[in-house]
C-alpha cells in the first residue's frame, strides 16, 4: 500500500539525498523505533490467548485444545465490530489531535467522554445480540458466543487505549506507549496462566480484559503529565459495572435473562444518551 501511494502520488520528487538531515533522522528513529516492540506487545496479548488455550485447555470438558482455539477464534468475530469502529475513529482523530492547539485539554476531554459513551452503547448492544448473531455460523460454533461478552469489553478498553496513545503521539512520547503495552503483554501471559485452571477457556477472555484495563490505567495516569485529560472516572466505572452485570446475566442464563439483559442495555444507552447528544 505504501509503495502504491508512493508511486501514484509521485512522492519520489520529494526524495533528495543531498537534503539528508542526520539530526532529524535520529529524532525520527527515536520516535518510531519504540512503536515496533509496542505493536509486538499488542500482538502478544492476542496471540498468547490462543497458545495458552491450545496447551492448557486440551482435554477440558473432553475436547481437544484445537476445539477451544477454534471457538475462541470465532468469538473474536463480533468484537471486531468495535475494533473497526475504533480504527475509523482513530484514523480521523489523529489529524485533529495533532492540529488542534487552542483549548487542547478541553477538546481532548470532551471527545474522550463522547467516544467512551458511544463505545459503551455499542458494547452493550453486541453483548445482548451475541447469541442470536452466532446463528450466522455453523451450529458447531454456536458455543463461541460465551467468549464474546468479555472479549467485547476487552476490545472497548483497547479502543480507549488507542485514544490515550494519540496523546503520546502528539507529544512524541512513543516510549510511554511501549512501556504501557509491554506491561499489558506481560500481565496477559501471567493472568492466562493463573485464570485458565479455575475458569477454563473463559479465563483467557478475563485475562485479556484485565490486561487492557491495566494498560488503560497506566496510560490514564501517565498522560496526566502531558495533558490534563478528564476521563470522567465515575461515569467510566458505572458503565463498566453495568456491562459486567450484563455479562454475568448472559453467562449465567438464569430465568428471564434475556429480559434483564435487554433492560440493562436500554439503561446503558439512556445513561449515555445525554453525552452523545452533545455531538
C-alpha positions as CSV (number, residue, x, y, z in Angstrom):
1,X,0.0,0.0,0.0
2,X,2.8,2.4,0.9
3,X,4.6,1.6,-2.3
4,X,1.5,2.2,-4.4
5,X,0.8,5.6,-2.8
6,X,4.5,6.5,-3.2
7,X,4.3,5.8,-7.0
8,X,0.8,7.1,-7.8
9,X,1.3,10.3,-5.8
10,X,4.7,10.9,-7.3
11,X,6.4,11.3,-3.9
12,X,9.8,10.5,-5.4
13,X,10.1,14.2,-6.3
14,X,10.4,14.9,-2.6
15,X,13.3,12.5,-2.1
16,X,16.6,14.4,-2.2
17,X,19.6,12.6,-0.9
18,X,21.5,15.9,-0.7
19,X,19.0,17.2,1.8
20,X,19.6,14.3,4.2
21,X,19.3,15.6,7.7
22,X,21.1,13.4,10.3
23,X,19.7,15.0,13.4
24,X,16.2,14.8,12.0
25,X,16.8,11.2,11.0
26,X,17.9,10.3,14.6
27,X,14.9,12.1,16.0
28,X,12.5,10.2,13.8
29,X,14.2,6.9,14.7
30,X,13.9,7.7,18.4
31,X,10.2,8.3,17.9
32,X,9.4,5.4,15.6
33,X,11.5,2.5,16.9
34,X,9.6,2.1,20.2
35,X,6.4,1.6,18.2
36,X,7.8,-1.7,16.8
37,X,8.0,-3.6,20.2
38,X,4.8,-1.8,21.3
39,X,3.0,-3.4,18.3
40,X,4.6,-6.7,19.1
41,X,3.3,-6.5,22.7
42,X,-0.2,-5.8,21.3
43,X,0.1,-8.9,19.2
44,X,1.3,-10.9,22.2
45,X,-1.9,-10.1,24.1
46,X,-4.0,-11.5,21.3
47,X,-1.8,-14.4,20.1
48,X,-0.8,-15.7,23.5
49,X,-4.5,-16.4,24.3
50,X,-4.7,-19.0,21.5
51,X,-1.4,-20.5,22.7
52,X,-2.5,-20.8,26.3
53,X,-5.9,-22.2,25.3
54,X,-4.3,-24.8,23.0
55,X,-1.8,-26.0,25.6
56,X,-3.8,-25.6,28.9
57,X,-7.3,-26.5,27.7
58,X,-6.5,-29.7,26.0
59,X,-9.0,-32.3,27.4
60,X,-11.2,-29.6,29.0
61,X,-14.8,-31.0,29.0
62,X,-13.5,-33.8,26.9
63,X,-12.5,-31.6,24.0
64,X,-9.1,-31.1,22.3
65,X,-7.2,-27.8,22.7
66,X,-7.8,-27.1,18.9
67,X,-11.5,-27.2,19.5
68,X,-11.4,-24.4,22.1
69,X,-9.0,-22.3,20.0
70,X,-11.5,-22.6,17.1
71,X,-14.3,-21.4,19.3
72,X,-12.2,-18.6,20.6
73,X,-11.3,-17.5,17.1
74,X,-14.9,-17.3,16.2
75,X,-15.6,-15.5,19.4
76,X,-13.3,-12.6,18.2
77,X,-15.6,-12.0,15.2
78,X,-18.2,-9.9,16.9
79,X,-15.8,-7.7,19.0
80,X,-14.2,-6.9,15.7
81,X,-17.2,-4.6,15.1
82,X,-15.9,-2.4,17.9
83,X,-12.3,-2.7,16.5
84,X,-13.4,-1.4,13.1
85,X,-15.3,1.5,14.8
86,X,-12.3,2.4,16.9
87,X,-9.9,2.2,13.9
88,X,-12.1,4.5,11.8
89,X,-12.4,7.0,14.7
90,X,-8.6,6.8,15.4
91,X,-7.6,7.5,11.8
92,X,-9.8,10.6,11.7
93,X,-8.9,11.6,15.3
94,X,-5.2,11.7,14.8
95,X,-5.4,14.7,12.4
96,X,-7.5,16.7,14.9
97,X,-5.2,15.6,17.8
98,X,-2.2,17.0,16.1
99,X,-3.6,20.2,14.6
100,X,-5.9,21.3,17.5
101,X,-3.8,23.7,19.6
102,X,-6.2,26.1,21.2
103,X,-8.0,24.6,24.2
104,X,-6.5,21.2,23.6
105,X,-7.1,19.8,27.1
106,X,-10.8,20.7,27.0
107,X,-11.1,19.4,23.4
108,X,-9.5,16.1,24.2
109,X,-11.6,15.6,27.3
110,X,-14.9,16.3,25.5
111,X,-14.1,14.0,22.7
112,X,-12.9,11.2,25.1
113,X,-16.2,11.3,27.1
114,X,-18.3,11.2,23.9
115,X,-16.2,8.4,22.4
116,X,-16.5,6.5,25.7
117,X,-20.3,6.8,25.7
118,X,-20.5,5.6,22.1
119,X,-18.3,2.6,22.8
120,X,-20.3,1.5,25.8
121,X,-23.6,1.7,23.9
122,X,-22.2,-0.4,21.1
123,X,-20.6,-2.8,23.6
124,X,-23.9,-3.4,25.4
125,X,-25.7,-4.0,22.1
126,X,-23.1,-6.5,20.8
127,X,-23.2,-8.4,24.1
128,X,-27.0,-8.5,24.1
129,X,-27.1,-9.8,20.5
130,X,-24.2,-12.2,20.6
131,X,-26.3,-15.4,20.9
132,X,-28.7,-14.7,18.0
133,X,-25.8,-13.4,15.8
134,X,-23.9,-16.7,16.4
135,X,-26.6,-18.4,14.2
136,X,-24.7,-16.9,11.2
137,X,-22.0,-19.6,11.9
138,X,-22.3,-23.4,11.8
139,X,-24.1,-25.0,14.6
140,X,-20.8,-26.4,15.9
141,X,-19.5,-22.9,16.5
142,X,-22.6,-21.6,18.4
143,X,-21.0,-22.1,21.8
144,X,-18.4,-19.4,20.8
145,X,-21.0,-16.8,22.0
146,X,-19.8,-17.3,25.6
147,X,-16.4,-15.8,24.7
148,X,-18.0,-12.7,23.1
149,X,-19.1,-10.6,26.1
150,X,-15.8,-10.4,27.9
151,X,-13.8,-10.1,24.6
152,X,-16.1,-7.2,23.6
153,X,-15.4,-5.4,26.9
154,X,-11.7,-6.0,26.4
155,X,-11.9,-4.6,22.9
156,X,-13.7,-1.5,24.3
157,X,-10.8,-0.8,26.6
158,X,-8.3,-1.4,23.8
159,X,-10.1,1.4,21.8
160,X,-9.8,3.7,24.8
161,X,-6.1,2.8,25.0
162,X,-5.7,3.9,21.3
163,X,-7.2,7.2,22.2
164,X,-4.8,7.8,25.0
165,X,-2.0,6.6,22.8
166,X,-2.7,9.6,20.5
167,X,-1.6,11.9,23.3
168,X,1.8,10.1,23.3
169,X,2.0,10.6,19.6
170,X,1.1,14.3,19.7
171,X,3.9,14.9,22.2
172,X,6.3,12.3,20.6
173,X,6.4,10.2,23.8
174,X,6.3,6.8,22.0
175,X,8.4,5.2,24.7
176,X,5.5,5.6,27.1
177,X,3.3,3.7,24.6
178,X,5.9,0.9,24.6
179,X,6.2,0.6,28.4
180,X,2.5,0.6,29.0
181,X,1.8,-2.0,26.3
182,X,4.7,-4.2,27.4
183,X,3.2,-4.2,30.9
184,X,-0.1,-5.3,29.4
185,X,1.5,-8.1,27.4
186,X,3.4,-9.4,30.5
187,X,0.3,-9.2,32.6
188,X,-1.7,-11.1,30.0
189,X,0.7,-14.0,30.0
190,X,0.7,-14.2,33.8
191,X,-3.1,-13.9,34.0
192,X,-3.7,-16.5,31.4
193,X,-1.6,-19.0,33.4
194,X,-3.5,-18.1,36.6
195,X,-7.0,-17.9,35.3
196,X,-7.3,-20.8,32.8
197,X,-7.1,-23.5,35.6
198,X,-10.2,-22.2,37.5
199,X,-12.2,-20.8,34.6
200,X,-11.2,-22.9,31.6
201,X,-11.1,-21.2,28.2
202,X,-13.2,-18.3,29.6
203,X,-10.1,-17.4,31.7
204,X,-8.3,-16.0,28.6
205,X,-11.1,-13.5,27.9
206,X,-10.9,-12.3,31.5
207,X,-7.1,-12.1,31.2
208,X,-7.4,-10.0,28.0
209,X,-9.8,-7.6,29.7
210,X,-7.7,-7.2,32.8
211,X,-4.6,-6.7,30.6
212,X,-6.2,-3.9,28.6
213,X,-7.6,-2.4,31.8
214,X,-4.1,-2.3,33.2
215,X,-2.8,-0.6,30.1
216,X,-5.7,1.9,30.3
217,X,-4.9,2.7,34.0
218,X,-1.2,3.2,33.3
219,X,-1.9,5.5,30.3
220,X,-4.6,7.4,32.1
221,X,-2.1,8.2,34.9
222,X,0.9,8.9,32.7
223,X,-0.9,11.1,30.2
224,X,-1.9,13.5,33.0
225,X,1.7,14.8,33.0
226,X,1.3,15.6,29.3
227,X,-2.3,16.8,29.0
228,X,-4.8,17.2,31.9
229,X,-7.3,14.8,30.4
230,X,-10.7,14.5,32.2
231,X,-11.6,10.8,31.8
232,X,-14.9,11.0,33.8
233,X,-13.8,8.2,36.1
234,X,-17.2,7.8,37.9
235,X,-19.1,7.6,34.5
236,X,-16.4,5.1,33.3
237,X,-16.8,3.0,36.4
238,X,-20.6,3.0,36.3
239,X,-20.6,2.0,32.6
240,X,-18.1,-0.8,33.2
241,X,-20.1,-2.0,36.2
242,X,-23.3,-2.2,34.2
243,X,-21.5,-4.1,31.4
244,X,-20.2,-6.5,33.9
245,X,-23.7,-7.1,35.3
246,X,-24.9,-7.7,31.7
247,X,-22.1,-10.2,31.1
248,X,-23.0,-12.0,34.3
249,X,-26.6,-12.3,33.2
250,X,-25.7,-13.5,29.8
251,X,-23.3,-16.2,31.1
252,X,-25.5,-17.3,34.0
253,X,-28.5,-17.9,31.7
254,X,-30.9,-17.7,34.6
255,X,-34.7,-17.3,34.2
256,X,-35.7,-14.3,32.2
257,X,-32.1,-13.4,31.5
258,X,-33.0,-12.0,28.1
259,X,-35.5,-9.6,29.6
260,X,-33.0,-8.4,32.2
261,X,-30.2,-8.1,29.7
262,X,-32.4,-6.1,27.3
263,X,-33.5,-3.8,30.1
264,X,-29.8,-3.2,31.2
265,X,-28.8,-2.5,27.6
266,X,-31.6,0.2,27.4
267,X,-30.4,1.6,30.7
268,X,-26.8,1.9,29.5
269,X,-27.9,3.6,26.3
270,X,-30.2,6.0,28.2
271,X,-27.4,6.7,30.7
272,X,-25.0,7.7,27.8
273,X,-27.6,9.4,25.6
274,X,-27.2,12.9,27.1
275,X,-23.5,12.7,26.4
276,X,-24.0,11.5,22.8
277,X,-26.4,14.4,22.2
278,X,-23.5,16.8,22.8
279,X,-22.0,15.8,19.4
